[in-house]
Amino acid sequence: MPDSIPTNQLLRILESARLAPSAANIQPWHFIIVSDHQKREALSKSGMFSRFLSDSPVVIVGCGNRKASRWYIVDTTIALQNMVLAATAEGLGTCWVGSFDEEHVRKLLDIPDQFSVIAIIAIGHAREERDLAGAILHLFRRRKQLKEIASRDKFGDPYVV
């Protein structure tokens, strides 16, 4: 059984999403906090990259209201990213899951038709050791340098300080 997340930490993480900016302040999101083991187990079967969800003490399913705003995907994604940053600030580990069977998730959690499942966030305590696949990935795919991802004044002129 994974270590639980204290309620006060989870509330701060959710508050970071509530305060996220959105187009015209419509806030077209809804978040389902899944802590029930059976539901997390069922969510872990929603896609080939979702298997670890049953090991996470909290899984947050981010939904965007398609009828509320044409910017529902962007707005919900901003709110979800706020949660990732807040969880990290709380000393927790997160994993963004974008590959899942939306209909499976929708049925499992009784999500109304006007909402799309945008992403799933696993929140828990970071593992002390990486598995072999993760170690190999990080060995060959290191973070890019700032000069590779940012330009000054026009594309291609590296932003260097």
N, C-alpha and C positions, 0 to 999 in steps of 0.2 A: 504494500500500500504506500503510495507516494506521500511525502510530507505535505501537510495541508498549508495553505496560505492564510495567515491571520486576516481576520475581517477588516481590520483597520488598514492594512496594506492594500487589500483588494478595493476598498472604498476609495483610496487615494488614486489607484489606477483607473477606476471607473470615472472618477471626477475629472481626470485629465482628458478623457474622451468627451465628457459632457461640456467641457469648456473649449473644445476644438472649434476653430472657425469653420463656417460653411457659407456657401453662396446665399446671399440675402438672409442669412441667419436662420435658414429653414430647418437645419438639423435633421436631415432625412434618414437618420440611423436608428437602429434598435440593436441592442446587444443581448445575447442569451448567454448567461454564465452557467456553464455546465460543470457541476462538481459531482453529480451522481455517478458512481462507478459504472453502473450498467449502461448509462447513456454515453459515457466516455468510451466504453468498450465498443458500443455500436458505432460511434463516430470514427473509431479507429479502423472500421471496416469500410469507410466511405471513399477510400482511394489508396493506391499503392504507396503513397508517401505520407499516409495518415496513421500508420500502424502504431506509432509511439504515443498517440493521444491517450490511450488508456493508462499510460504511465504518468501523465501530467495531472497534478492535483486540481487544476482549473483549466478549462478550455472555454475560450470566448468565441462565440460565433457572431460575426459582424454582418448585419443585414442592412440593406439600403432600400428605401421606399422609392420605387420607380415613379410613382404617381405624384410624389411630393416635389420633386426637383429633377431637372434634366442633368444636374451635376451630382446625383446621388452616389455614384461610384467614387468620384474624387473626394467628395465630402466625407463619406464613410471611411475611405482609406486614410484620410488625414486623421480622423478620430482614432482609428485602430493604431496608426503609427504613434500617436500620442501615448496610447496605452503601452506600447512596446518600450518607448523611452521612459515612461514612468516606472514600469516594472524593473527596467534595468537600473534606474536610480534607486529603487528599493532593494537592490542586490539580488534580484531574481533573474532567472534565465527565461528566454522566450523563443518560440519558433513560429514563424509565419507559414501557414499552410494555404496554398492557393490551388492545389490539385485535389479535387474531391468531387464526388457525385452529388450534385446539388439536389437532385430529387430525393436521394436517400436522406440527406441532412434535413431537407424541408419536411419530409414525412415524419422523421424521427422527432423533430422539435415543434411540430404543428405551426410552421411558419406560414402566415397569410400570403395569398397570391400576389399582392402588390409589392412584396419585398423580395429582393434577390439576395442570395448569400454571396457576400463580397469576398470574405476571407475568414479563416479560422486561426486563432492565436492560441498556442499552448503556453501556459505560464507555470513555472515551477522553479525548483532549485537546480542550478546548473550542475551537470555531471562533472565530477572531478577529473575524469579521464575520457578521452575521445575513443571512439571505436576505430578500428583500422581504416575503414572507408573514409571517415571524417578526417583522420590524420593525413591520409594521402591527399584528399581534396585540398586541405589547407596548405599542404606542402607545395602543390603545383598551382594553386590559385590564390596567391597572396593578394592583399589589398593593393589596389593601384595607388601610385603616388599622386599627390594633389595636382602636379603639373600635367598629369595624364587625363584628368577629369574636369579641369577648370581652365577657362581661357580669360584673358584680359582684353576687354573692349571688342574683340571679334573672335570668331571661332578659329582655333588653331594657334593663337598667340598664347603660349602657356602663362598661367597665372603663377608667378613666382614672386616671393617677397624678398 
